Amino acid sequence: MKSGLASVLEILSKAEQARLEGRRNVVALLPLDPASIVARVLVDEQTAFAQQPLRVLLENVASVVQGHVIERSITDWPFENFWDNPKEPRHSKLLGYFLDPLKDRRCGSFLLKELLAIIAPGEDLPVEGCRVELPERRRIDLLIVRTCGDERDFAAVIENKVNSAPHQKDQLRRYVEIVHQEHPGIPLDRIFAFYLPRTDDPNADRILIEDKRKVEEFSEPNCPDCHPRWIQISFKRHMQDWLRKVLDEWPHALSVEMRENLTHYRNLIRYLINKHMELDMNTKILAQLEQAGDAALPTWADVVAVKQSAEALQPCVESVLRGKLLLAIFDGLPPEDAWLCLDNDHSRRVNVNSPYDQCFLEDMNVCLHADDRVAVCFGAGPTTVWLGYMKIGDPTGQNVEEMVLQETSAWQQVDSGDEWYKYRWWHEIYCDKYVENLAPKIIGQLTDMRNSLAARLQAIKSMP
């Protein structure tokens, strides 16, 4: 981790130096070996990046950030602007509404059944005869109980910590005792105490650990080996798994409106989890700053310089990844039938063999000849990638467009243009194995597209 980040910091040093000197071509700096003489010449030893304490601090901060994968979404906006501290009783009431099979919401027991299967796998907890209670007078957040008078009866207490409130002494132990007193027909080993925080916190405090012990040791003289179950679940793992499963497998006969409500609820849970993880990340970063001390604390100008250089570096690294991808695809196609061209000038073929070339900062296509009038192409640019059928030569004559239309009949988001018969586009997500994951798929797809279209066109030519 540290050696990799050190290389990035060297690159950021060069990017910052280039920015200060008016050199905008950051791409040219990327292939430099950080240990080279050129690198040492480019880096001013007095700049913020060159200071060893700051480098160590940034490496430590980067380690913290790497451990907190926070994915933001456009759906975060209403919660960031209109949702203050979530009230546990209100949240529990909403969750109880979703789960209660007796509520008139046209979902039956589907939601409750799927949740029980996820939070208590292997227990075979039935949903027939269950009811969901919100016994606020006993301060229990959520209670799922079945009292049908048979051996399958059970009770599940859920302690909702969505707002990260501190756990009170003997909290679940008291709730288990209340449930046992009110429902004496339910055996102790059929009472489940679920502790539900936002995330799986491996550093449980002493009060929580002690409460867990007391729950699991609770018993009666007539059945000393029967004990309640204490189970920790989380919104991040179990509740998101539940929402993902029910939304993916939503039966057509159930309420569409309720599915929309659950979609909004999932967005809320994602927002709360991200908020929790961001707070945890920032707390750890503050600890790193405190440990580094004032001597290593960066100035505001240092922070701005890092941010500006990283922002300049990102599109250039993305350009290099696109270059590597397009060149890998190009190298995997028949050389006599493949070529590269800029998207703003299809008539001019580009001869380039380095992914660090500045041409990959622009929209670029890799093309595969299918016919004298059409090429199949994959293209990539700063904002999107695309796949389609490009016009080449003289498109008049036989109805090529009709053949392409048949080839793309199953496509979604299909567009056309002056230089395209048809194409479809999507937003690309970069990753460390971007080229390895995508290049073989695109090579295969272009080859299949070319062969299928060529066969159609040949069939027309062969017709009398």
N, C-alpha and C positions, 0 to 999 in steps of 0.2 A: 504493500500500500504506500509506504513512505517513499520508496524509490520511484514509483510511478508518479506520485504527486510532485516529487522533486523535478522530474522532467517537465511536467506541466508548468510549474513555477518558472522554470528556465524559459519556457516558451512565452509565458506571460511577461517576463522581464523584457524579452525582445520585442513583444508586441507594444509594451508601454514605451520603450525607447523609440520604437518606430513612430508611435503616435506623437510623442513629444517633438520629434525631428521632422514631422510632416510626411513620413513614409507610410502611405496607406496600404501598400501591398503586403498585408500580413501573411498571405498565403506563401509568399516566397521565404518566409522565416521558418515555416513549419518543419521542413525536412532537415533542418540543421541539427547536428549532433550537439546536445547540451554540453558535452565535454570538449567541444572543439575550440580551437584558437579563435575562430570567428565569433563563437558565442561569447567568449571572455572579452573580446573587443567590443561587442555590442552592448554588454551589460555594464552599466556604470556601477561600480562597487558602492557608491553612496546612495543609490536609489533604494526605495523601500523594499523591493523584491530581493535585493541582494543582501539584506540584513539577516544574518543567521537566526536571531531570536524570532523575527517575524515569520521566517520560513517554518520554523518548528511550530509556532503557534498556528499557522495556516494548515499545516499537516495534521495537527491534533484536531482542529475544527473540522477539517475535511473528513476525518475518521468518524466524528460525531454525525455529520450530515449524511454520510454514506449509510449509517445504521438507521436512518429515519427516512424511509421512502414515503414521501408525502405527495400524493397525486391530487392536484387541484382540478376542479371541474367548474364549468359555467353554472352548474346548479348550486354551487356554494353561495352565489351572490345573495339570494333572498335570505338565507340563514345568517350570513355575515351582517346583513343590514337590519334584519327584523327579529332575530332570535337572540335574546340575551341569555342569562343563565337558565338552562332548562330546569323546570320544577319537576322533581321526581314524582310527586303524586299525579301531576298532569300527564307526564310521560307514561307512567304506569297505567293510568286510565286509558290512554290511547292504545297501548299494547294490549291491555285487557279486552278492549273493544275488538281488536283484530282477532284475538284468540278465542273469544267466547262463542261456542257453537250455538248458544241459545239466542244470540243477538240476531235481529232481522237484517242480515247483510248479504244474504244469498251466497254464502260460502260454505255453509254446513260446518263440518269438523275438519275440513281439509287443512287449514292453517295450523290448528292445534296439533293435529296428527303429525304433520311434518316437523314442527318444532320439537315435540317430545322425542321423535326419532333421532334428532340431531343432538339434543342436550342430554339425553339418557339412552344412548345406543345399547342394545342388548337387553334392556329392561322390559320390553314389550308392554309399555304402559298403554292401556286402552283409552279410547276417547269416548266410547259410548257411555253415557251416563255422567260425563264430566260437566262441571260448571266452573266458571272463572269468577273469583270474588276479589273485591278490593276492600278489605277490612281495615279502613283507615283508622277506626277507633282503636284497633290493636296495633297500629303502626306497621302492619305488614303491607308491603308494596303490592304484591300480587300473589294470589293463592289459587292453585288449580287443584280441585278436590273431586274425588269420586267416592260416593258412599252408597253403593248398591247392595251391600250386605254379602258380598262374596269375596273370595281370596284375591281378586284382582283390584280391590279398592286401594287407593293410594292418595297421598297429598304431596303437592310440590309447592314449597315456599320459594319465591323468587325475590331476592333483595336487590333492588335496582339502584346501581351506583352510577347512573348516567351523568350526574353532575360532579362526580369524583369527590363526594362528601366523605369525611373520615368515617371509618367503621367504628361503631360504638361497642363498648365492652359487653361481651356476651349477647350480642344483638341477635344472631341467628339461633343461638341456644335458647333464648327466651321465646322466640317465635315458634320453634319446634315444640317447646313445652305447651304453649298456648294451643297449637293445633292438636297435640295429643290429648289435651284436656277436653277440647270441644268435639273431637272425633275419636273416642276411645276404641271404637271398633276397628280402626286402621292400625295394623301392627307397626311397631316402631321401625322395622326394617323396610316398611313401605312408605316412610316419610322421607322426602328428599329436600335438602336445604341447598338452594342454588344461589351462589354469590355471583352477581352480574356487574362487573365494572366495564369501562369502555374498552380497555385492552388487557392482555394477559400480563400482569405485572409480576415479574419473578421475585421482586423484593417486597414480599408481603410483610407488613409491620407485625410487631409482637402481639397486639390486640387481636388482629385477624387470625394469627396462628393459634392463639389460645382459644379463641371462639371455635375454630375448627375442631380442636382437640375435645372441647367440652360437648360439642354436638355429637361427635363420633363415640364418645364415652357414655352418653345418656342412655339409661336403660331402666328396667323395672325388675323388682325381685322375682316375679313370676317368669321372666324371660331375660336372664342376664346376658345372653348372647345376641339379643336383638338390639340393634343400634340404628339410628337414622343415618342417612347418607349425606355427606357434605361434598358438594361438587362445585368447583369454580368454572364458570363459563365466561364469555366476554362478548361484547357487541362486535368487536373487530373480527372475531373468528366465528363463533357460533351463530350469532344473530345475522351477520352478513351471509353466512352459508345458507341459513334458513331462507332469507329473502331472495337470494340468488336462485335457490332451488324452486321455491314456489312460483316465482315470476317466470322462470324458464319452462316450468311444467304446468302452467296455469290451465286448468280444464276449460274447454270452450263453453261448457254449460254454466260456469260460474260468472259472477258479476264482473263486467268489464270495468265499471266504476271503482269497485274495490281494488282491482289490480292497479288502477291508476293511483289510488291512495297509497298502496304499498310501494309503488315506484317512488312517490314523493317521500315516503318514510325512509326508504333506502338511501335517498339522497341526503336526508337529514342525518342518518347514522354515519354516512361517509364524512360529512362535514364535521360532526362532533369528534370522530376518531382522528381526522386530520388535525383538528384544533388541539386535541390532547397530545398528539405526537409532536406537533410544532412547539407546544409549550415545554414538553420534555426535552426536545432538542435544544431549545434556547436556554433552558436551565443548565444543561451540560456545557453549552458553549460559554455561558457566563462563568461556570466553574473553571473552564480552561483559561479564560481571561484572568480570573483571579489568581490562578496558579502561576501564570506567566509573569504577573506583576507589572508595575507601571513601566519598567524599562523596556519590555517587549510589546506593550500595548500600542497598536498602530494609531497613527493620527487619523483624523477624519479624511485628510487628503490621501493617505495611504489606502483607506477603504474605498474611496471613490476611484482611485487609480486601478485597484484590483477589479472593481466592478466594471469599469469601462474597458479594461483590457480583456476581461473574460467575455464581455458582450461582443467585442471585436473578434475574439478567438472563435466563438461558437459557430457563426456562419461559415468561417473558413474551414473548421474541422468538418462541418457538415458537407462542404464542397468537396473536401478530400474523400469523404466516405462515398459521396455520389460518384466521384471520379473512379474510385476503386471498383464500385459496383458496375458502372457502365463499361469499363475496360474489361472486367471479368466476363461480363455477358458477351462483349464483342469478341474476346478471345475464344469463347466457347461456341461460336457460330462459324459456319463455313467461310473462310476468308475471301473467297471469290464472290460471295453474295452479300457480305455484310459491310456496313460503313457507319461512320459517325457523322452527325450534322447538327448545327445549332438550330434550335426551334424557330428562330426568327429568319432563317435563310436555309430552306431545305435544299436548295440547288447547289450549295457549296459544301463539299465533303471536308471534314476536319481530320487532319493527320496528327494525332497526339498519342503519346504513350506514357505520360506521367500523370498520376491522379492529382498532383499538385499544380497542374496547369490552371491558369486563371479562367480558362474557357468553361470549367465546370462550376464557376460561380453563376453562370447563366443557365437557361433551360437548354438541355442537350438531349438528342435522340440517338439511340442505336437502332439501325434499320437492317432488315433482312429482306432481300429481293424475293417477291412472290410471282410477279408478272411484270411486263413492260409498263404497266399502268398503275401498279400498286405495290407497296412494301408494307410489311408488318413491322411495327415499331414499339419500343419501350422507351419512355423518356422520363427524365427527372430534373427538377429545378428546386429553387429555394423554398417553395411553398407546397408543391404537389408532385406526384408522379402520375404517369398515364400510360395507357396501352391502347394501340389502335391501328388503323389502316390508313397509310399516308398515300396521297396522290403523287405519282411520279410520271414523267413522260406525258403522253397525250391520252387523257382519260376518255376520249370520245370513242365511238365504235360500239362494241358489245357492251351490254349493260353490267359493268363492273359493280356499280353501286347497288344493284339489286342482289348480286351475289354476296356483297359485304353485309347487306341488310339481313340476309338469311343467316350469315355467320354470327351476327351479333344479336340475334333475336332474343337470346336469354340474358343479355347484359342488362345491368342497371346503371343509371346515371350516364346515359349515352348522349354524346354531343357530336356535332359535325361542324365543319368549317371550310374556308376556301381551299385549304391545302390538306384537308382530312376528309375521307369518306365517313368514317365513324371512329370515335375514341371514347374511352371512359377514364376517369381520373379519381384519385383518392389522396388523402393526406397521409404522408409517410411518418412513421415513428422510428427514430434512429435508436440503435442499440450497439453494444460492443461487437456482436456477431452479425452485424447488418449484412455484410457482403456474403458471408458463408451461408446465412439463412435464406437469402433472397435470390442470389445469382442462379443457382441450379434450377429453381422453379421458373424463373423468367426465361431462361434458355429453353427449357422444355416447352413452355407455353408459346413462345415465338415460333419454335419449330413446328408445333402442332397447328398453330394458326396458319403458317405458310403452307404446310402440306395440305390442309383441308381446303383452303381457298384455291390453291393451284389445281387441286383435283376437280373442283367445281368449274373453274375456268376452262380446263382441258376438256371436260365433258361437253361444254358448250361448243368449243372449237370442233369437236368430233361429230357434232350433230349435222345431218345433211341439210 
